[in-house]
Amino acid sequence: MHINKRLITLLLILFFLTNVVTFGLLYFSRLDTTFSISTTSRKGEHTVKVQTFSGQSPTWKVDHYTVVRTENKLWRGGAKLTHVGDPEERAAGTSYFKYTFYEQKEDKQQADVVLAGSTSGPPGSTPFQDLRKLGATEETPFGKWAPIRSVYLEVEWFDPSGEMRKDKIFLSE
C-alpha cells in the first residue's frame, strides 16, 4: 500500500509537470499561420481571413506582421521589429530610421507599399529598441481581394559611423 501511494504521487507530479511544459510550449510558440472563420447570419455568410508573417535578416527580426480581412474591412500591422545585429550599433541608436512593408498579390507582378513610417533627429536620438505594433492601417477593400503571394520589409537607418544602411527582410507564414 505504501508503494502505491508513492507511485500515485509520482504519477500525479509527472502529470502536472507535463501539463505545465505543454502549456508553456503552446503559450510561447509563435502562431504563424493562415486561417479563415466563416459564420452565417440572416444577412448572409461572413468570412474573416487572418494571415500572420514573420522573418529575419542578419540585422533585424520581424514577428507577427498580421493581415486581417473581412468583406468590408482590411487591417494590417501589429508587427514587432527587433534589432538583432551588432550590440554596439544597437546601443548607439541612430539619427534616421525608416521602415516600409510591401505586399505582392497573386494577381500582380510588382509588390505594393502597404505600410511605411520613419523618424529622424540628432545622432543617437532614435534608439534601436524593440519596435512594437509597427503599422496599423484599416481600409475598405475595393473589388475582389487577391491572396498575398509574398511580403517583405525594407529597413533603412544610419549606422554609428553615419553610413546609410538598408536591409530587406522576406517574411513567410
C-alpha positions in Angstrom: 0.0 0.0 0.0 2.9 2.4 0.8 4.4 1.8 -2.7 1.1 2.5 -4.3 0.8 5.9 -2.6 4.3 6.8 -3.7 3.6 5.7 -7.3 0.3 7.6 -7.4 2.0 10.7 -6.0 4.9 10.4 -8.5 2.4 9.9 -11.4 0.4 13.0 -10.3 3.5 15.1 -10.1 4.7 13.8 -13.5 1.2 14.5 -15.0 1.2 18.1 -13.6 4.8 18.8 -14.9 4.0 17.5 -18.4 0.9 19.8 -18.5 2.9 22.8 -17.4 5.6 22.1 -20.0 2.9 21.6 -22.7 1.1 24.8 -21.7 4.4 26.7 -21.8 5.3 25.4 -25.2 1.9 26.3 -26.6 1.8 29.7 -24.9 5.3 30.8 -26.0 5.2 29.3 -29.5 4.6 31.5 -32.5 1.3 31.3 -34.3 2.4 31.9 -37.9 -0.5 30.6 -40.0 -3.4 31.4 -42.2 -6.9 30.6 -41.2 -10.4 31.6 -42.1 -13.5 31.8 -40.0 -16.9 31.8 -41.6 -20.2 32.5 -40.0 -23.7 32.7 -41.3 -26.4 35.1 -40.2 -29.6 36.5 -41.6 -27.6 38.9 -43.6 -25.6 36.2 -45.3 -22.2 34.5 -44.8 -19.4 36.4 -43.2 -15.7 35.4 -43.6 -12.7 36.6 -41.7 -9.3 35.7 -43.1 -6.2 36.1 -41.0 -2.6 35.7 -42.2 0.5 36.1 -39.9 4.0 36.6 -41.3 7.5 36.6 -39.7 11.1 36.7 -40.9 14.7 37.6 -40.0 17.8 39.0 -41.6 21.3 39.2 -40.0 20.3 42.6 -38.5 16.5 42.6 -38.0 13.8 40.2 -36.8 10.1 40.7 -37.7 7.4 38.9 -35.7 3.7 38.7 -36.3 3.0 41.0 -39.2 -0.7 40.3 -39.5 -3.3 40.9 -42.2 -7.0 40.6 -41.2 -9.6 40.8 -43.9 -13.4 40.8 -43.9 -15.8 41.6 -46.6 -15.7 45.3 -45.8 -12.5 45.9 -43.8 -8.8 45.3 -44.1 -6.3 45.7 -41.3 -2.6 45.4 -41.4 0.2 45.7 -38.9 0.8 44.6 -35.3 4.4 43.6 -36.2 7.3 43.7 -33.8 10.7 44.7 -35.2 13.8 43.8 -33.2 17.4 44.8 -33.9 19.4 41.6 -33.6 22.6 42.9 -35.2 25.7 44.4 -33.7 25.1 45.2 -30.0 27.3 48.3 -30.2 25.2 49.6 -33.1 22.0 48.8 -31.1 23.3 50.7 -28.1 24.4 53.8 -30.2 21.0 54.2 -31.8 20.6 56.2 -35.0 19.6 59.6 -36.3 17.3 58.2 -39.1 15.1 55.1 -39.3 12.6 54.1 -41.9 10.5 51.0 -42.5 8.4 50.0 -45.5 6.2 46.9 -45.8 5.5 45.6 -49.3 2.9 43.0 -50.3 2.7 41.2 -53.6 -0.7 39.9 -54.5 -1.1 36.8 -56.7 -2.7 38.8 -59.5 0.1 41.4 -59.7 3.7 41.3 -61.0 5.0 44.0 -58.6 4.7 44.5 -54.9 2.8 47.5 -53.5 3.8 49.6 -50.5 1.2 49.0 -47.8 2.7 50.4 -44.7 5.6 52.9 -44.0 7.0 55.0 -41.2 10.1 56.9 -40.4 11.7 59.0 -37.7 14.8 61.3 -37.6 16.6 63.6 -35.2 20.1 64.3 -33.8 22.7 61.4 -34.0 21.8 58.7 -31.5 18.3 60.2 -30.8 16.5 57.2 -32.1 17.2 54.1 -30.0 17.1 50.6 -31.6 14.7 49.2 -29.1 12.1 46.6 -29.9 9.6 48.5 -32.0 6.1 47.0 -31.4 2.9 47.3 -33.3 4.5 48.7 -36.4 1.9 50.0 -38.7 -1.8 49.6 -38.2 -4.0 50.6 -41.1 -7.6 50.0 -41.8 -9.2 50.5 -45.1 -12.1 49.4 -47.2 -11.0 46.9 -49.8 -12.1 47.6 -53.3 -13.4 44.8 -55.6 -12.2 41.2 -55.3 -9.3 40.8 -52.8 -6.4 38.7 -54.2 -4.4 36.4 -51.9 -1.0 37.6 -50.8 1.9 35.9 -52.6 4.7 37.5 -50.7 5.5 40.1 -48.0 8.8 41.8 -47.3 10.0 44.7 -45.2 12.7 47.2 -46.1 14.5 49.0 -43.2 16.8 52.0 -43.7 19.0 53.6 -41.0 22.2 55.4 -40.4 24.8 53.2 -38.6 27.0 54.8 -35.9 29.6 55.9 -38.5 26.9 57.9 -40.4 26.7 55.4 -43.3 23.2 54.7 -44.7 22.3 51.1 -44.4 19.4 49.2 -45.9 18.1 45.7 -45.2 15.4 43.7 -46.8 13.6 41.0 -44.8 11.4 38.5 -46.5 8.5 37.3 -44.4 6.8 33.9 -44.5 3.7 32.4 -43.0 
